[in-house]
Amino acid sequence: MQPLPDSRTLTAHVAMQQLEAMAAPSFDLGVKRLNGTMLVREGWGAKQVLKALLWLRRENLHQGHIYIRPAGPHGLNLVDDLTATMLLRMQAQGFAPAAVIESSPGNF
């Protein structure tokens, strides 16, 4: 049996998979802090994002919300705060998501 990867390794692996799936040359990154301020980093390459994971984990630990999207025009859309029922209804109507992530308890 192989040992489980540590959380940093797993986070880096999952983050890389998500960045690759978005297939963008660069990304815009946002961190919304608990006090409402928003830090924005624009036009970062995947390597820059991966190097920032420790900082992003720390921001998340302090209840910061992390946002990432492809920079510039792209064909991806984020639909947030869907219940499981709403997600199933969308899929039944032909909207097939590339990824489904539970962004907060009961919200996809």
N, C-alpha and C positions, 0 to 999 in steps of 0.2 A: 504494500500500500504506500502510495506517495504521500509525503507530508503536504499539508495545506499551505498555500502561499501566505505570507504575511499580508496584512491589510494594505500596506503601501504598494506592494507588488501587484496585488489584485486590482487596486484602484488604477494604477498605471496601465495595466492590461485592458481593463474595461474602458478607460478613457481613450486609449489608442484605438480600440475597436470602434468606438463611437465617432471619433474624428475621421477615421478611414471611411466609415459608412456615409458620412456627410459629403465626402469626396470634394472638398473645397481646398483651394490653395492657401487660404488664410481665414482667420476667425476673429470675431469680435467677442470679447470677454467682459462680463459685467459682474460686479459684486455689490449687492445691496445690503448695506449694514443695518443693524438693528435700529440705529438712530435715523434711518431713512436716507443717508448719503449713498450715492451710487458711484463706485469706482469703475471706470471704463478703460479697457485696453483694446485698441483697434489694430487689425491687420496682423495679428500674431500667427506665425506658422505653428504647425503641430508640435514641433520640438520645443518651441517657447512655452506652449500651453503645458506640455508634460513637465518641463522644468519648473513650472509654477504650481505644481500640484501640492507641494508642502504648504505653500502660502494659502492656496485655496482651501485645503483641509483645515487650516488654522482659522480662516475666516468662517468656514462652515461650523466649526466647533463653537465659535462665538455668535452663532445664530445668524450668520450672513447667508444670503441666498445667492447661489452661483448660477449665472446664465452664460450660455455660449451659443453662438450662431455663426454660420458661414458669413464672411465679410462680403459686402457688395451684393449685387443681384444673384439670386439663387432660386431654385425650384422647391425649396423645403418650407413647410409650414408647421408651426407648433400649435397644437390645440391642447389647452390645459384645463384642469379642473373638470374632467369628465368623470362621471360615475361609471361603474362597470356596465350598467344597463345602457347608458348613453353610448359607450364605446361599442357594445354589441349592436346597437341600432345603426351606428355609422357603418360598421362592417357589413351589416345586412343590406345597406343601401349602396354598397360598392366602394366605400372609402377604406382602402387597405393601408393601415399604417406601416411605416418602415420599422418603427420601434414603439413599444408601449412601456412607459416607465411610470411607476407609482411615485409621483412627485411629493405627495404627502398622504397620510393615511386616508384611504378611500378615494383619492383623487388620482386620475391617470392622465 
